[in-house]
Amino acid sequence: LLGEQFQVYTRAPLILRQQLLFPYVHGLAFVKAALARGGWPELQRVYQRPPVSAQQVMHPEKYFAEPPVLPSEVTLHIPDGVLSTSWQKLKRDVLGEFLLSVILQQFLPEEEARQSTVGWRGDRYELFEQQGSGRLLLVCVTAWDSPAAATAFFQSYHKLLALKYPGWTRQALEDRSGHLWQQGQTHVMLRRQEHFVHIVEGALAEDLPRLQALLERVMAV
């Protein structure tokens, strides 16, 4: 029976496997950190003020800092009328350091993926579906502790895109801040702007200028 369960686990998508392991790896390490600081009373205080992000669990020093290190809120919002055709918004949410790391791990070594996301500060994404065609569009902004941390993630995500879209035409953006991939009418853009990294996957050419202008105004608070 255990062998059958293990086979089910190994066949499961990476994101499910990592989510199943999270409490036993990062959760256990977090509890040990709390006990080392102040024994059972300190752990009881954790239950009274639980971590607010996976990052605080992965990095207990951010939770126990005074004041605690909190994620920044990224202000991305794509209003109606920005996109040229009829798109339906499927989801608007935050990925976080943990999920960004797992996304990278689908194409890159686990250690590189984890190191590339350590400087995560916040993010926001919106996912759209084009009515009729089923085409998907992802627009995401990630914020980082520093330009250096943003560059580390940018470089790793650049590798991911090269592996994810082999054979696509690639060209540098005019301001040299990133690259644009193209196949047919579908475009992918990756751009770093100071401590932000912008990701657009699945856009139409006519939408890119408006999306890029909108992304340049995104802030983290």
N, C-alpha and C positions, 0 to 999 in steps of 0.2 A: 504493500500500500504506500509506504513512504517513497519507494522508487517511482511509483506512478505519479505521486504528487510532485516529486522533484522534476520529472519530465515535463509536467504541466508548467512548472515554474520556469524551466529553461526555455520553453517555447513561447513564454509570455513576452510581450513587448518590453523593451528596455525600461521605459518609463514606469510600467507596473512593477517590474522587479526592483527598481531603485526605491519606489515608494514603499514597497513591502519591507525593504531592508532599513529604511530611514529610522524607524523607532529603535531598532536593535543596534544600530551603529551610532548615529548621531544622538539619538535620544539617550542611550545609555551613557555616552561620554558626557552629555550635558548634566545628567544626574550625578555622575561621579564628580564633576566640577563643583556642583552645588554642595555636595557633602564635604568636599575638601575645604571649602570656604568656611563652613559653619555647622557641619553636621546636620542632624535631622531638623533642627529649628530653621536652618537656611533653606532646606528643601521644602519645608512647610510654607515659607514665605514665597517660594516660587509658585506654589499652587494658588496663593492669594493674588499674585501678580504674574500670570503666565506670560511666556514669550509672545511677542506680537508678529514674529516672522520666522520662517525656517532658518534665515541667516543667524538669528540670535541663538538658535539651538545648535547650529553648525559651529558657531564661534561664541562660546559662552562668555568670553571676555567682553563682547559687545553688549550682552545682556546685563552683566554685573558692573559695567562701567557706571560712573556717577557724573552726569546723568546717563542712562542707557543710550546706546547708539540705535536710533530708530531709522527705518527706511524713509526716504524722501518720497513725496507724492509728485508724480510726473503728470503734467497738465494736458497731455495729448487728448484732443477731441476733434473728430472729423465731422463737421456739420453736414447736413443735407445740402446737396447742390455742388459740393466740391468735386465729386466724381462725375464723369461725362455720361455714363450710361446708368441703367437701373441696377443698383447693387443693394442687397439686403444685408444689414449688419447682423452677424451671427453671434458675436461675443465681444465684450470689452472687459479686460481683466489685467491682472499683474502676473508675471511669470515668477520672478524672484530668482535669487542666486541658485537655489537647488535645481529648479527646472531648466534654467539656462545652461547649467552645467550638464544636465542629462541630454539636452538637445545637442550640445557639442559632442558628447560621448557617442552619439550615433555615428559620427564620422571620424572622430579624433581619439587619441589615447586618453584614458580616464584621467591620468595625472595632469596632462596639459589642459583638459577641459576644466578641471577643478581650479587649477592655478589661474586660468584666464578669467574666472568669474569671482575671485576673492574680493576684488575691489568694487563689487556691486553696491550701488547706492539706491537704485529704484528703477522702475520701468512701467510701461503701459503699452498694451497692444490692442488693436481693433482688427477683427477678422470679418471679411465680407464675402458674400457669394453673389455672383452675377446671375440675375434671374434669366432662365431659359438655357444658358450654356453650362451652368454649374461651375464656372471658373471661380477660383478662390483668390482673394487678395488679402495679404497680411501687411499691416502697417504697424511698426513697433519702434518705440524709442527707449533706449536703455541709458541710464545715468550712472556715472562712476565717481569714485572718490577723487580721482585726479586724471589729468590728461594721459598720464602713463598707464593707469589702469584701463582707461578707455581704449588706448592703443593695443594693449594686450588682448582684450576681448575682440577688438576689430580685426586683428591679425588672425586669430583663431577662427572667427566667423567667416573671414575671407577664405580660409582653407576649406571650411565646410561648404561654402557656396561653389567653389571650384570642383569639389567632389560631387555635390548634389546636382549640379547642372553641367555635366561634361559635354563638351562640344558646342556650348553656347558661345556666341560672339561676345567678347569682353572689351570694354574701352574705359579709359580713365575719365572721370568727371572733369569738367573744364577747370575747376578750381583745384584739382589734384587732391581733393579730400576723400576720394573713394573711387569706386568702380561701378559700372553699369553692365549688366549681362542682358543679352537679348536673344530670343528665338521666336521668329514670326512676330506676332503682335504682343507677345508677353515679355515684360521687362522686370528685372531684379536690380535693386539699387542698395548699395552698402556705403555708408558715409560716416566719417568721424568729424565732429565739430566740438572742439575743446574736450569737455568731459562727457559728451553725449555720443552715442552711436545710433544712427538711423538705419532701419532695415525696412525695405519695401520689397515684397515678393508677389509677383503676379499682376503687376500694374500694366495698364494700357499706356502707350506713348503719350497720348494727349493728357493723361492725368498726372504724369510725373512732375511737370513744372509746378502745378498747384499743390501737390503733396509735398514737394520739396520746400516750397515757400512756407507752408503750414508747419512743417517739422522744424524749420529754423526758428520758429517763435516759441517752441516748446520750452518750458522751464521745469525745474525741480524745486519744490518747496518743503 
